[in-house]
Amino acid sequence: MIAKVAAAFLGLLFLASLIFIGVFCAAYAIDQAFVNVAGVAGAAAITAILLLAGPVIALLIFAVRRPRESPFISLLTSGSSPLAALLGAGALGLAEVFLKKRRRRD
């Protein structure tokens, strides 16, 4: 078990380092493209703006867009009717049984 956790940690560390190296290389390429036009400080500012624009826009989109609740789920879990709540709990429990992954013993 400890070996699996260590392997997962090392894999995560490896993937994170690949992402950091890729972002660094992209930032360096963008910076070098704008150095002649805007100077060193201007190129660094343009690079920072370009690399921060994507995550900021995605954050704004996800903040504005709220997940909508399914009318079927709200009907089955509503407190207005005890029978509907009972049927909803049964349907959700049945879905959990079928969607739950089986654990294998090593």
C-alpha positions as CSV (number, residue, x, y, z in Angstrom):
1,M,0.0,0.0,0.0
2,I,2.8,2.4,0.9
3,A,4.5,1.6,-2.5
4,K,1.3,2.5,-4.3
5,V,1.0,5.8,-2.5
6,A,4.6,6.6,-3.1
7,A,4.3,5.8,-6.8
8,A,1.2,8.0,-7.1
9,F,3.0,10.8,-5.3
10,L,6.0,10.5,-7.7
11,G,3.7,10.4,-10.7
12,L,1.9,13.5,-9.5
13,L,5.2,15.2,-8.9
14,F,6.4,14.3,-12.4
15,L,3.3,15.6,-14.0
16,A,3.4,18.8,-12.1
17,S,7.1,19.3,-13.1
18,L,6.2,18.7,-16.7
19,I,3.4,21.3,-16.5
20,F,5.7,23.9,-14.9
21,I,8.4,23.3,-17.5
22,G,5.9,23.6,-20.3
23,V,4.5,26.9,-18.9
24,F,8.1,28.2,-18.4
25,C,9.0,27.4,-22.0
26,A,5.9,29.0,-23.3
27,A,6.5,32.1,-21.2
28,Y,10.1,32.3,-22.4
29,A,9.1,32.0,-26.0
30,I,6.4,34.7,-25.6
31,D,8.8,36.9,-23.7
32,Q,11.5,36.6,-26.4
33,A,9.0,37.4,-29.1
34,F,8.1,40.7,-27.5
35,V,11.5,41.8,-26.3
36,N,12.4,43.7,-29.5
37,V,9.1,45.5,-29.6
38,A,8.4,46.4,-26.0
39,G,11.7,46.0,-24.2
40,V,12.5,43.6,-21.4
41,A,10.0,45.0,-18.8
42,G,7.3,45.5,-21.4
43,A,7.8,42.0,-22.8
44,A,7.5,40.6,-19.2
45,A,4.3,42.5,-18.6
46,I,2.8,41.3,-21.9
47,T,3.7,37.7,-21.2
48,A,2.2,37.9,-17.7
49,I,-1.0,39.4,-19.1
50,L,-1.3,36.7,-21.8
51,L,-0.6,33.9,-19.4
52,L,-3.1,35.1,-16.8
53,A,-5.9,36.0,-19.2
54,G,-6.9,32.4,-19.9
55,P,-7.4,31.3,-16.2
56,V,-9.0,34.6,-15.3
57,I,-11.5,34.4,-18.1
58,A,-12.3,30.7,-17.2
59,L,-12.7,31.7,-13.6
60,L,-15.2,34.4,-14.5
61,I,-17.1,32.1,-16.8
62,F,-17.4,29.4,-14.1
63,A,-18.4,32.0,-11.5
64,V,-21.2,33.4,-13.6
65,R,-22.5,30.0,-14.8
66,R,-24.2,28.2,-11.9
67,P,-25.1,24.5,-12.3
68,R,-28.7,24.0,-12.7
69,E,-30.5,21.3,-10.6
70,S,-32.4,18.7,-12.6
71,P,-36.2,19.0,-12.2
72,F,-36.4,15.2,-11.8
73,I,-33.9,15.2,-8.9
74,S,-35.7,18.1,-7.3
75,L,-39.1,16.4,-7.6
76,L,-37.8,13.1,-6.1
77,T,-36.0,14.8,-3.2
78,S,-38.6,17.5,-2.5
79,G,-40.1,17.7,0.9
80,S,-43.6,18.5,-0.4
81,S,-44.7,14.9,-0.7
82,P,-43.4,12.1,1.6
83,L,-44.1,9.5,-1.1
84,A,-42.1,11.4,-3.7
85,A,-39.2,11.8,-1.1
86,L,-39.3,8.0,-0.4
87,L,-39.3,7.2,-4.1
88,G,-36.5,9.6,-4.7
89,A,-34.4,8.2,-1.9
90,G,-34.9,4.7,-3.3
91,A,-34.0,5.8,-6.8
92,L,-30.9,7.5,-5.7
93,G,-29.9,4.5,-3.5
94,L,-30.4,2.2,-6.4
95,A,-28.3,4.4,-8.7
96,E,-25.6,4.4,-6.1
97,V,-25.6,0.6,-5.9
98,F,-25.2,0.3,-9.6
99,L,-22.7,3.0,-10.1
100,K,-20.4,2.1,-7.1
101,K,-17.1,0.6,-8.2
102,R,-16.4,-2.8,-6.8
103,R,-13.2,-3.1,-4.7
104,R,-10.9,-5.9,-5.4
105,R,-8.8,-7.5,-2.7
106,D,-5.1,-7.7,-3.5
